[in-house]
Amino acid sequence: MALPPLKDRSCGYEFAASEYNLIFRIENTGYVRYKDQEKGIFYLDPSPYYNDPKSQIYAVKSGEFPPKDRLIEVAVTETETFYELKGQELDPVLVKYIIGWKYINPNKIRGKDLASTEEFLEFLSTPVKNPNFYNIEDFRYCLGMCAISAPQITDLEKGGVNTVALDTHRDRQKWAAFKRILGIVPQEFRQPSSKNFYKFLENSEEIYPLNSREVNLSYFNVTDVPIHLPIPLNMAFKTHGEYKQSFEEYLPVARAYMINSLLFQPYVPEKIEKRMENAMYFILDEISSRGDMPYYQDIGSVIPKLATSFARLNFKSWVTLNDLKSSTGLWSYVMDGSRHNISELHKISTDYLYRLSPEAEVLLKEITELDDAGVPLLLSTVKSYTKLFDFTFDNALRKLKVNGSIYFPNGEKIGLVHY
């Protein structure tokens, strides 16, 4: 079943609850899309994925211009109606002049989706043959985080969750079922021009489109690309015909849930940042205690990515300690399970995976020197201090992050892990 393009939706059940509320129930609130940014003339859309169906425009009469793509509520002081010639008819256009605006928490306009979080997660496991499979909950959460991505929380790295589906026998029917589950991802998000980008891969290609804020790459049995979350396919799947009808009937509702979750950009409170660093030591202990790995774990990003994704899945505006604990526990369980879901021949030595290049060793020494001197570790500071050239510097910085020697808390900050 091919779902209609996001901008062509017309039935109520196809809309996220917040989109529905902003179209039919709540006025003068929405996501800013500029018609003329220099003059402060803009639309307020129900979401970044659906344009305002009403013929109305907002114009700033006094005060600051609002930032694009942000959810705001405006204070309207007066209105005026103009007429535009469309074809052979005059269409009225309502212009609303504003004297102020404020940010709005997405939860205030979210309302109640047709699907609950539990129903959404249960839907994702529709193709699984035995719903009572012992780790079905972990499988559902992995798929949920794969679907709803992770927000961009730092200038140094795009958002998104990279996953690898693992199967010992390389069963392509399981891979097909995995991709079918993620049929909730709109076709627009499969274009490199999208701010939210998703792609399935069966080779080691890494794609990070320039204009995308979130990039989600799902690999099949690829073991040499840094990823955040392994998904062991250690369960039996139904044939497509066994679940096709019920799956397709619910698909628009599941997509609406996904769209609603993407409107949330949970941040990491300062008190959680230190806990995240502690969780990284747990990750490092788990990996360094093993002689080999069934896949290439991105150590420096896994905790921030999974914690923010877990928070987003539950419509939270910030990461809580429970999000951190739950996502770390989930990673530990599926990481261990993935060891049994790939042949011994395809496992890779941890010494080989996490061996630093000479350039990365130089950069780590420089970052450590700055930290020892009490200099704030910012990208601009490190770049002005390093002896490495730009291209070499970028590769070395990424390698240190993947190896868990550093991580990116927020903005252009670099965190040093003393392990």
Backbone hydrogen bonds, N-H to C=O, Kabsch-Sander energy under -0.5 kcal/mol:
donor,donor_aa,acceptor,acceptor_aa,energy
3,L,1,M,-0.7
8,D,5,P,-1.8
9,R,6,L,-1.0
14,E,11,C,-1.6
15,F,12,G,-1.4
20,Y,16,A,-2.5
21,N,17,A,-2.3
22,L,18,S,-2.2
23,I,19,E,-1.7
24,F,20,Y,-2.6
25,R,21,N,-2.3
26,I,21,N,-2.8
30,G,72,I,-2.2
31,Y,45,D,-2.8
32,V,70,R,-1.8
33,R,43,Y,-2.0
35,K,41,I,-2.6
36,D,41,I,-2.4
40,G,36,D,-0.7
41,I,36,D,-2.3
42,F,40,G,-0.5
42,F,58,Y,-2.8
43,Y,33,R,-3.2
45,D,31,Y,-2.7
45,D,43,Y,-0.6
47,S,50,Y,-1.1
50,Y,47,S,-1.5
56,Q,54,K,-1.8
57,I,94,L,-2.9
58,Y,42,F,-3.3
59,A,96,K,-2.5
60,V,40,G,-2.0
61,K,59,A,-0.6
61,K,98,I,-3.0
62,S,98,I,-1.2
69,D,32,V,-3.1
70,R,67,P,-1.1
72,I,30,G,-2.6
72,I,70,R,-0.6
73,E,102,K,-2.4
74,V,28,N,-2.4
75,A,100,G,-2.9
76,V,74,V,-0.7
77,T,97,Y,-2.9
78,E,97,Y,-1.0
80,E,95,V,-2.3
82,F,80,E,-0.5
82,F,93,V,-2.9
84,E,91,D,-2.9
86,K,84,E,-0.7
86,K,89,E,-3.2
87,G,85,L,-0.6
88,Q,86,K,-0.6
89,E,86,K,-1.9
91,D,84,E,-3.4
91,D,89,E,-0.6
93,V,82,F,-3.5
94,L,55,S,-2.8
95,V,80,E,-3.5
95,V,93,V,-0.6
96,K,57,I,-3.3
96,K,94,L,-0.5
97,Y,78,E,-2.8
97,Y,95,V,-0.5
98,I,59,A,-2.7
99,I,75,A,-2.2
100,G,75,A,-0.6
102,K,73,E,-2.1
104,I,71,L,-1.9
108,K,105,N,-2.2
109,I,106,P,-1.2
110,R,106,P,-0.6
111,G,107,N,-0.5
113,D,111,G,-0.6
120,F,116,S,-2.6
121,L,117,T,-2.5
122,E,118,E,-2.3
123,F,119,E,-2.3
124,L,120,F,-1.6
125,S,121,L,-0.7
125,S,122,E,-0.9
126,T,123,F,-2.1
128,V,125,S,-1.8
129,K,236,A,-2.9
130,N,236,A,-0.5
133,F,130,N,-2.0
136,I,133,F,-2.0
139,F,135,N,-2.0
140,R,136,I,-2.5
141,Y,137,E,-2.3
142,C,138,D,-2.4
143,L,139,F,-2.2
144,G,140,R,-2.6
145,M,141,Y,-2.5
146,C,142,C,-2.1
147,A,143,L,-2.2
148,I,144,G,-2.6
149,S,145,M,-0.9
153,I,151,P,-0.7
154,T,157,E,-0.6
155,D,411,G,-2.1
156,L,411,G,-0.8
157,E,154,T,-0.9
159,G,213,R,-3.2
160,G,150,A,-1.5
163,T,217,L,-2.1
164,V,229,L,-1.4
165,A,219,Y,-3.2
166,L,164,V,-0.5
166,L,231,I,-1.9
170,R,167,D,-1.5
172,R,170,R,-0.7
175,W,171,D,-1.6
176,A,172,R,-2.3
177,A,173,Q,-2.1
178,F,174,K,-2.5
179,K,175,W,-2.3
180,R,176,A,-2.1
181,I,177,A,-2.2
182,L,178,F,-1.4
183,G,180,R,-1.9
184,I,181,I,-0.9
185,V,182,L,-1.6
189,F,186,P,-1.2
190,R,187,Q,-1.7
191,Q,188,E,-1.2
194,S,191,Q,-2.3
197,F,195,K,-0.6
197,F,214,E,-2.8
198,Y,189,F,-2.3
199,K,216,N,-2.0
201,L,218,S,-2.9
212,S,209,P,-1.1
213,R,195,K,-1.6
214,E,195,K,-2.5
215,V,159,G,-2.3
216,N,197,F,-2.9
217,L,215,V,-0.5
218,S,199,K,-2.8
218,S,216,N,-0.5
219,Y,163,T,-2.7
219,Y,217,L,-0.6
220,F,201,L,-1.3
221,N,165,A,-2.5
221,N,219,Y,-0.6
223,T,221,N,-0.5
227,I,296,Y,-2.5
228,H,162,N,-2.4
229,L,162,N,-2.0
231,I,164,V,-2.9
233,L,166,L,-2.9
234,N,232,P,-0.7
235,M,233,L,-1.1
238,K,127,P,-3.3
242,E,239,T,-1.0
243,Y,239,T,-0.7
243,Y,240,H,-1.0
244,K,240,H,-1.6
247,F,243,Y,-2.4
248,E,244,K,-2.4
249,E,245,Q,-1.9
250,Y,246,S,-1.4
251,L,247,F,-1.2
253,V,250,Y,-0.5
254,A,250,Y,-2.2
255,R,251,L,-2.4
256,A,252,P,-2.0
257,Y,253,V,-1.8
258,M,254,A,-2.2
259,I,255,R,-2.7
260,N,256,A,-2.2
261,S,257,Y,-2.2
262,L,258,M,-2.0
263,L,259,I,-0.7
263,L,260,N,-0.9
264,F,261,S,-1.8
267,Y,317,S,-1.7
272,I,269,P,-1.3
273,E,269,P,-1.2
274,K,270,E,-0.9
275,R,271,K,-0.5
276,M,272,I,-2.3
277,E,273,E,-1.8
278,N,274,K,-2.0
279,A,275,R,-2.1
280,M,276,M,-1.7
281,Y,277,E,-1.2
282,F,278,N,-1.2
283,I,279,A,-2.0
284,L,280,M,-2.8
285,D,281,Y,-2.5
286,E,282,F,-2.4
287,I,283,I,-2.2
288,S,284,L,-2.9
289,S,285,D,-1.4
290,R,287,I,-1.6
293,M,348,I,-2.6
297,Q,295,Y,-0.8
298,D,227,I,-3.1
299,I,297,Q,-1.1
299,I,402,V,-2.6
300,G,401,K,-1.6
302,V,298,D,-1.1
303,I,299,I,-0.6
305,K,301,S,-2.5
306,L,302,V,-2.5
307,A,303,I,-2.4
308,T,304,P,-2.0
309,S,305,K,-2.2
310,F,306,L,-2.5
311,A,307,A,-1.9
312,R,308,T,-2.4
313,L,309,S,-2.5
314,N,310,F,-0.9
314,N,311,A,-0.6
315,F,312,R,-2.2
316,K,311,A,-1.8
319,V,267,Y,-2.6
324,L,320,T,-1.9
325,K,321,L,-2.6
326,S,322,N,-2.9
327,S,323,D,-2.3
328,T,324,L,-2.0
329,G,325,K,-2.4
330,L,326,S,-2.2
331,W,327,S,-2.3
332,S,328,T,-2.3
333,Y,329,G,-2.0
334,V,330,L,-2.5
335,M,331,W,-2.7
336,D,332,S,-1.9
337,G,333,Y,-2.3
338,S,334,V,-2.1
339,R,335,M,-0.7
339,R,336,D,-0.8
340,H,337,G,-1.2
341,N,338,S,-1.5
346,H,343,S,-1.4
347,K,344,E,-1.0
348,I,293,M,-2.9
350,T,291,G,-1.6
353,L,349,S,-2.5
354,Y,350,T,-2.5
355,R,352,Y,-0.9
361,E,357,S,-2.2
362,V,358,P,-2.0
363,L,359,E,-2.3
364,L,360,A,-2.4
365,K,361,E,-1.9
366,E,362,V,-2.0
367,I,363,L,-2.7
368,T,364,L,-2.3
369,E,365,K,-2.1
370,L,366,E,-2.1
371,D,367,I,-2.3
372,D,368,T,-2.7
373,A,369,E,-1.5
374,G,371,D,-1.5
375,V,370,L,-2.5
378,L,376,P,-1.4
379,L,412,E,-2.0
382,V,378,L,-2.8
383,K,379,L,-2.6
384,S,380,S,-1.8
385,Y,381,T,-1.1
386,T,382,V,-2.2
393,F,389,F,-3.4
394,D,390,D,-2.7
395,N,391,F,-1.9
396,A,392,T,-2.4
397,L,393,F,-2.8
398,R,394,D,-2.1
399,K,395,N,-2.2
400,L,396,A,-2.3
401,K,397,L,-1.8
402,V,398,R,-2.8
403,N,399,K,-2.2
404,G,400,L,-0.5
404,G,401,K,-1.1
405,S,400,L,-2.2
406,I,400,L,-1.3
407,Y,415,G,-2.0
411,G,153,I,-1.0
413,K,410,N,-2.4
414,I,377,L,-2.9
415,G,407,Y,-3.6
417,V,405,S,-2.7
418,H,416,L,-0.6
419,Y,417,V,-1.4
